[in-house]
Amino acid sequence: MSTHLPAFLSALRSAAEKAKVVGDITLSPRMLSCAAPASAAPAEYRIELESDGLWLSLKTPDRYLSQSIEQDLVHTGDKIHDLICDELIDVGHPDPRPYPVEHFRDTAKLFTFRTRLNIDLGVPPSDHTIDATLKHLLAFQAAFSHLGDMTSDGED
């Protein structure tokens, strides 16, 4: 694990709390977890160090929630990476190119949508890196909040 990861995640937590667009935020040595505030089922956004890098994800144990998101994407014909790219532009991300988004059920049986973040954890976190990562989290949240049952009233 990078020695800079805890400082990076701690700074990111402070920035996410100030943004006030996610629910409860928890921090562990390898992960920042933010509750999806209006989701019809439990879901969380994570920035997490895995063996192959740092990932931003939406995770839920609820199969129906995952399927409702998929169903909206199929029905509209939208690509999730394009929706995230549009949101990156809206939040002023310095590199708003589309990132590949994977969707699968992980070993913990959580339905996962995730994209790899291009963050160098070998150097101390800069304000620019923290801001760019926060913008990526905000764009991810904004894109998913309009899909499926990510709002408790079930409306898109």
C-alpha positions as CSV (number, residue, x, y, z in Angstrom):
1,M,0.0,0.0,0.0
2,S,1.2,3.5,-0.8
3,T,2.3,5.5,2.2
4,H,0.4,8.5,0.7
5,L,-2.9,6.7,0.4
6,P,-4.2,7.5,3.9
7,A,-3.4,11.2,3.5
8,F,-5.0,11.2,0.0
9,L,-8.2,9.5,1.3
10,S,-8.4,11.7,4.3
11,A,-8.2,14.9,2.2
12,L,-10.7,13.5,-0.2
13,R,-13.1,12.8,2.7
14,S,-12.9,16.4,3.8
15,A,-13.6,17.6,0.2
16,A,-16.5,15.2,-0.2
17,E,-18.0,16.3,3.1
18,K,-17.9,19.9,1.9
19,A,-19.5,19.0,-1.4
20,K,-22.6,17.6,0.4
21,V,-23.8,15.4,-2.4
22,V,-23.3,12.0,-0.8
23,G,-24.6,10.4,2.3
24,D,-22.6,9.1,5.3
25,I,-18.8,8.9,4.6
26,T,-16.6,6.3,6.1
27,L,-12.8,6.0,5.9
28,S,-10.6,3.0,6.2
29,P,-6.9,2.6,5.4
30,R,-7.6,1.5,1.9
31,M,-11.0,2.9,1.1
32,L,-13.3,5.9,1.2
33,S,-17.0,4.9,1.1
34,C,-19.9,7.3,0.6
35,A,-23.5,6.2,0.9
36,A,-25.7,6.9,-2.1
37,P,-28.1,9.4,-0.4
38,A,-31.4,8.7,-2.1
39,S,-31.0,5.2,-3.4
40,A,-34.1,2.9,-3.1
41,A,-31.7,0.2,-1.8
42,P,-28.4,0.3,0.0
43,A,-25.6,1.5,-2.3
44,E,-22.3,3.2,-1.9
45,Y,-19.7,5.0,-3.9
46,R,-16.2,3.9,-3.1
47,I,-12.6,5.0,-3.9
48,E,-10.6,1.9,-3.1
49,L,-7.1,0.6,-3.5
50,E,-7.1,-2.9,-5.0
51,S,-4.2,-5.0,-6.1
52,D,-4.2,-3.5,-9.6
53,G,-4.8,0.1,-8.7
54,L,-7.2,2.7,-7.4
55,W,-10.8,2.3,-8.4
56,L,-14.0,4.4,-8.2
57,S,-17.1,2.3,-8.0
58,L,-20.8,2.1,-7.2
59,K,-21.5,-1.0,-5.2
60,T,-24.8,-2.5,-4.0
61,P,-25.8,-5.9,-2.6
62,D,-29.2,-5.4,-4.3
63,R,-29.7,-7.3,-7.5
64,Y,-32.8,-5.3,-8.4
65,L,-31.1,-2.0,-8.1
66,S,-28.3,-3.1,-10.3
67,Q,-30.8,-4.5,-12.9
68,S,-32.8,-1.2,-12.8
69,I,-29.6,0.7,-13.7
70,E,-28.8,-1.7,-16.5
71,Q,-32.4,-1.6,-17.7
72,D,-32.4,2.2,-18.0
73,L,-29.1,2.1,-20.0
74,V,-30.5,-0.5,-22.4
75,H,-33.8,1.3,-22.7
76,T,-32.2,4.7,-23.5
77,G,-29.3,3.3,-25.5
78,D,-26.9,5.4,-23.4
79,K,-23.4,4.2,-22.5
80,I,-22.5,4.7,-18.9
81,H,-19.0,6.0,-19.8
82,D,-20.5,8.6,-22.0
83,L,-22.9,9.8,-19.2
84,I,-19.9,10.0,-16.8
85,C,-17.9,11.9,-19.4
86,D,-20.8,14.4,-19.8
87,E,-20.9,14.9,-16.0
88,L,-17.1,15.3,-15.9
89,I,-17.4,18.2,-18.3
90,D,-20.2,19.7,-16.2
91,V,-18.1,19.6,-13.0
92,G,-15.1,21.0,-14.8
93,H,-12.8,18.0,-14.6
94,P,-9.4,18.7,-16.1
95,D,-9.5,15.5,-18.2
96,P,-13.1,14.7,-19.2
97,R,-12.4,11.8,-21.5
98,P,-14.6,8.7,-21.2
99,Y,-13.2,6.0,-18.9
100,P,-14.1,2.4,-19.4
101,V,-16.7,1.2,-16.9
102,E,-16.8,-2.4,-15.8
103,H,-20.0,-4.0,-14.4
104,F,-19.9,-7.3,-12.6
105,R,-20.7,-9.1,-9.3
106,D,-17.6,-9.2,-7.1
107,T,-16.4,-11.9,-4.8
108,A,-18.2,-10.2,-1.9
109,K,-21.4,-10.6,-4.0
110,L,-21.8,-6.9,-4.5
111,F,-23.0,-5.7,-7.9
112,T,-20.3,-3.3,-9.0
113,F,-19.9,-0.6,-11.6
114,R,-16.3,0.7,-11.6
115,T,-13.7,2.6,-13.4
116,R,-10.0,2.8,-12.7
117,L,-8.6,6.1,-11.6
118,N,-5.3,7.3,-13.0
119,I,-3.8,8.5,-9.7
120,D,-0.1,8.3,-8.8
121,L,0.0,7.3,-5.1
122,G,3.8,7.3,-5.1
123,V,3.8,11.1,-4.5
124,P,2.1,13.1,-1.8
125,P,-1.4,14.2,-2.8
126,S,-1.7,17.6,-4.3
127,D,-4.7,19.9,-4.2
128,H,-5.0,19.4,-7.9
129,T,-5.1,15.6,-7.6
130,I,-7.7,15.7,-4.7
131,D,-9.8,18.2,-6.7
132,A,-9.7,16.1,-9.8
133,T,-10.6,12.9,-7.9
134,L,-13.5,14.7,-6.1
135,K,-14.8,15.9,-9.5
136,H,-14.6,12.3,-10.7
137,L,-16.6,11.1,-7.7
138,L,-19.2,13.9,-8.2
139,A,-19.5,13.0,-11.9
140,F,-19.9,9.3,-11.1
141,Q,-22.6,10.2,-8.5
142,A,-24.4,12.6,-10.8
143,A,-24.5,10.1,-13.7
144,F,-25.8,7.2,-11.6
145,S,-28.3,9.2,-9.6
146,H,-30.5,9.5,-12.7
147,L,-30.5,5.8,-13.5
148,G,-32.8,3.0,-12.3
149,D,-33.9,3.2,-8.7
150,M,-31.0,5.3,-7.5
151,T,-33.7,7.7,-6.1
152,S,-36.0,6.4,-3.4
153,D,-39.1,7.5,-5.1
154,G,-38.2,5.3,-8.1
155,E,-38.4,8.1,-10.6
156,D,-35.6,8.9,-13.1
